[in-house]
Amino acid sequence: MNNMIQAVEERWDVNAQKYDNRHQVNTTPEDKEYWMEALAENIGPDKNIKLMDVGAGTGFITLMAAELGYQCHAVDISSGMLEVARNHANNKGLRIDFIKSNVENIPCDDASMDVIVNRHVMWTLLNPAEACKEWFRVLKNGGKLLCIVTIGSMGDSCNHYSQDIEDQLPLKGADGNKLIDTLIEAGFSNVEAIKLDKIRNMSDDKSWYIIKGVKGVTTPALLERIENRWNVNAGRYNDNHGKNENLEQWKIEIKMLLGDDLTKKVIDVGTGTGFVSLIEATIGYQTTGLDLSVGMLDYAKQDADTRNLKINFIKSCVETIPFTDESFDIVTNKSLMWTLTEPLKAVVEWHRLLVPGGKLFCFVHIKDGPVHSSHYEQDIEDSLPLKGAPVSAFIDVIKSAGFSHVEGIPLMNLPPMHGAEATEGNCWYVFKGEK
């Protein structure tokens, strides 16, 4: 492997200027405009972020990112390539930190970068799995990985190396699904392929794509803090739960939504002390209640035992649920969506659990104006994408997770929280989706 890495380095050292000349000739001003537009859109508006271009070469992406105003770091194994990139940066008056390194072992602290980008790199990697894990390590929680590739009849590949090296490249000719799987296996979430329609490619049978992934913010340490919060406050939550809520009306609404087929397997995710799962079991559905907090589940179990209800209670986070694909007919939750640090990841997981034709019902209290409800410490509250979000945001997340027939329906017969009169700006909604 070391001999191969050395051969790759030497190949690019020798051909650095030739490679750069080719890209300079084939990139028109219009091309550059489209590239910069795509970068700005996918990196985001915050110019204070730290961006690292891995396999930066002669700086095609790094230079444009620096021109856009981002704080840029360029990593490449080839001194020759970096020297050309450094000359370009100096000529343009751009400040870029150039680092000579293998992209699988970057001399950089954990969680130190906001965005990692690469272009025409994935297929050239001898060990893409290890490279992606390294990039995952370097990214901050919530950071983005943007892998720019061409995909077509022959995937993203050329012939740069000797045949013995070419034969060792796992992603040479890989399609979009293989690239997406590589990011997912490295731990990235919300992975998607974004086609760059405006950007032309020299080969007519290929198109440019960004394979985009996010380093999730839901770390084990964060989950532990959330779990501890609910364990400590489970009793108080249980005492207050149901206050100003008409339980009989909730039962009517839930049965009307879930239907009359009591053979349906239902899982209530984030069940807490069992408000919804207890109602579902009372109606007669085959019910599972899932929650991260043992303290909350203890109260739910006690209530179920008191009522002689059969409910399968499971301790788990709602983003990674220990059931096989297509295990349930219905997924429900109440007052959960806005508390999630990664709502899309969670909803994708719920989609996985459902049988084809299965349904999702998310009960959310919507209130116009400032949101004062606060369950967590401020750093967690600040990371909740759906806190105080409008109806459209919940619909967008559920659609993005793959659900169809998505809609948000105000439940005007249910009393809103805090005892106010129900209006469309202050009421319970159910967000429905079908797999």
C-alpha positions, 0 to 999 in steps of 0.5 A: 500500500505504501508503494502505491501511495508513493507512486500516486504522489509521484504521478501528480508531482510530475503532472501537476502543471499539465493537469492545471493547464488542462483545467484552466483551458476547459473552464470558461467564465460561465463554467466558473460562475456556475461552479461558484453558484453551486458551492455557495448554495451547498456550503451555505451563507456563513463565511466564518466557517472553516472549509477543507478541500481534501485532494485539493490538487491545484486548487480548482475548488479551494480557490473558488471557495476562498474567493467566495469568502470562506476560510479555506484549508487545502489538503493534497498528497502532492507537493507539486499540485499544492505548489501550483495551487499556492501560486494561484492563491498568491496571484489572486491575493487569497489566504489559504492554508495548504497542507501536504497530507494523505487524505486518509490521515489528516494532521487536524484535530477532531471536530475542527472543520465545518465543511469538507469538500472534494472534487474528482477524488472519490474514485481515486481513493485506495481506501475510500471507507477509511478516508470517509471515516477520517473526514467524519472525524475532522468534521464538527457535529452538524458539519457537511461533506460534499463529494463532487463527482461525475456519474454516467455510464462509466461512473466517475473514473478516468485512467490516471495510474498504472494498471495495478493501481487502477485495479485496486480502486474500489470506487472506480466506475461506481454509481451514485448508490455505491457512493451514497452507501460509502458515506452512510457506512462511514457514519454520515446521515441525510446522505443524498445525490444532488445533480448539478444541471448547469455545469457541463462535463467534457464527456456527454454521457456523464453529469456532475453530482454532489454526494452530500452527507452530514455528520449528525449532531446526535452524539452518544454524549448528547443522547445521555444528557437528554436521557438524564433530563427526562429520567430526572423529570419523569415524575413531574412530567407524568403529574402534569401530563394530560392537564387541559387535555380531553382524553376522550377526545384524543381517543376519538381523534386517534381512532379516527386517524388510525382506523378500525383494523385492530390487527394493525401493529402500531409503534409510538416513538418518543412515547414518554409516560405513555399518553398516546401508546396507552390510548392506542392500547385501550382502543385495542391496537397491537401497541409498542411504546418506545422512549429513550428514558427509562424513567419515563417508561417506568411510569408508562409501564405502571399505568399500563399494568394498572389498566391491564393493558398489553404494551411492548415497551422498548428503551431506544432513541428514535433515530436508531430503532431495534426492529427490522424493516417493515415491522409496523403498520403505523408509527405515531408520536406526540410532542416529539418532532420539535425536540429532535436534533436530527428530525430528518434522520428520525423520520427516515428511520420511521419510514424504514419501520413501516410496511408499504402503505404504512402510515405516519401520524405526528401530533404537534402543537403549533403556536404562532409567535415566540416559542417559550417551551424549553426542555433542555440546556440552551446549547441543545435548544439551539440545535433543534431545527423544528423548534417554533417551526411553521406547518410547512417545515414539518411537511417538508421534513416528512416529504424529504424522508420519502413519504407521500400524501403528506399533509398537516391537518389542524385538530380543532376539536382538541383543546390546545396547550395552556388552556387557550381557545383553539385557532389555526395559529394555536392548536394541535396538528396531525402531520400525516404521511404514507409509505 
